[in-house]
Amino acid sequence: MTRGFASVAIVWLRRQASRARPAARGLGYHPPVPKLIHVDDLPDIARGCSVLGAGGGGEAYVATLMATQAIGEHGPIRLVGYDELPQDALIMSCGFLGAPTVTIEKLSSGEEGQYLREEVERLWDRPVA
């Protein structure tokens, strides 16, 4: 989304923790990490991006619409842990920088991530994991 997946996951995981048994919510409790992100998870993720990504700030509405469309076209987003990746895997993260309101004035095509991936793969001469 707009500010990076790490901040997004924190909000989603905290929501899941609040649904857990009250005794399990103490320090050191780590709720299970989801394997898939569905459209229903996006409002919490967007809220986390807006709050934890504070710097440019702003509403993550447009990015939420983009994520909703992507999940509709490609299905839920599968999450993997570091231990599931090969040790020499090429990892690429991408996201928006700056105020989200700019995306309302200058709409993106939705293909930017694919273009970036292709360029990273060309530069590193291997596929992104």
Disulfide bonds with the S-S distance in Angstrom:
none
